[in-house]
Amino acid sequence: MSLFNKFDQLARDRAALLSSGFDPFGAPIEQVFSPTEALINGRRIILAGTNNYLGLSFAPECLSAAHEALDREGTGTTGSRMANGSFSGHRALERELAEFYGCRSCIVFTTGYQANLGMISGLTGPGDVLMIDADCHASIYDGCKLSGAEVIRFRHNDAADLKKRMRRLGERVSSTLIIVEGIYSMLGDRAPLADIVAVKQEIGGYLQIDEAHSLGVLGETGQGLIEEAGVGDQVDFVVGTFSKSLVGIGGFCVSNLPELDLVRYVSRPYVFTASPSPSVIASTRAALKLVRDGRHLRERLWRSARRMYRRLADLGYRLGPEPSPVIAVMVDTREQALAFWYGLFEHGIYVNLVFPPAAPGDKSLVRCSVSAAHTDQQIDHICEAFAALRPMVTSATAS
Ligand code: PMP
């Protein structure tokens, strides 16, 4: 026995899967030409596996804000928000996010992953209950582990199952945090938020939503599913990330509850890590304005997403349950998914390859994400590649 025995199987699987080409996991992007085009493995490729939903990563407003902050404040803060790492920009962004959501306060974290870790472990501990949707992101699961609270999973997007499990808790509902996501990252489906809010109102507990993939994408001003569903005032904590529509890196939580301010002092993933760089904060502030005023981008994004979803469904691919900027093709085996990924790459398209357990169920996913920056021609090209490769995926026919 050694420390590394557990890697044996992984090493064998990896060698077998990768014998045919370069590594799809973490394939280096050698040069970035635009939000939708890059040089990968020496080829000019269409990017259809980023989370750049509004296509803002080269927005002049974001670039100049970042340049100015870099010149003014340097490359990094070199410290935690609790020590030397809270600059006026971090505080300003917290005010602006709180204002954007019409909330009392906001905490900015260093990543979206840490926002979940920090909020869940800051809010709950042994003796409390975490009631989470079974398909929640790894950062939510990891936050649950760090918290030490009892974790109960309810069936994905099943408000009736949530209700049943909440009822069983009796008086413990008062120290229960329910966690769902806006748009789920793997299949692109969204939470039945009005039904979930109704359960909370009837039985009790607190509700946190992770809008990582829905911020910028849903709602009149891009707040996310809370805005689209019109239930913002019923959700206690809204978590999000800067790494998708906001095209930076970092995360946040907004809330109307005054206790949010206290979470800073007890949240280890907030206290014991360095804060985001001033240039990232500055570009995120600029991106937030573009997101808020980005109705035209959302319209363009949804037009492309619906068109691509419909085309892939018509081709007989098995997809997530509803059109969304996240379009995932379910494939039965890893080998098929890998071959399919290489096939798309040969057609000049980069997407995400997802194996279980990162994908829900036991399926592998070829996960695409649509951007408002994709041209109609790029969407057509992607759809044509899926049409050409259709025979490769034998068992993924829609039922
Ligand atoms: N929550 C969800 C639902 C996510 O999908 C992700 C990342 N994909 C995160 C949180 C973590 O965000 P980040 O990558 O910005 O740390």
Residues whose N, C-alpha, C, O or C-beta is under 5 A from the ligand:
A	BS01	PMP	T111 G112 Y113 H137 S139 S185 D210 A212 T241 S243 G250
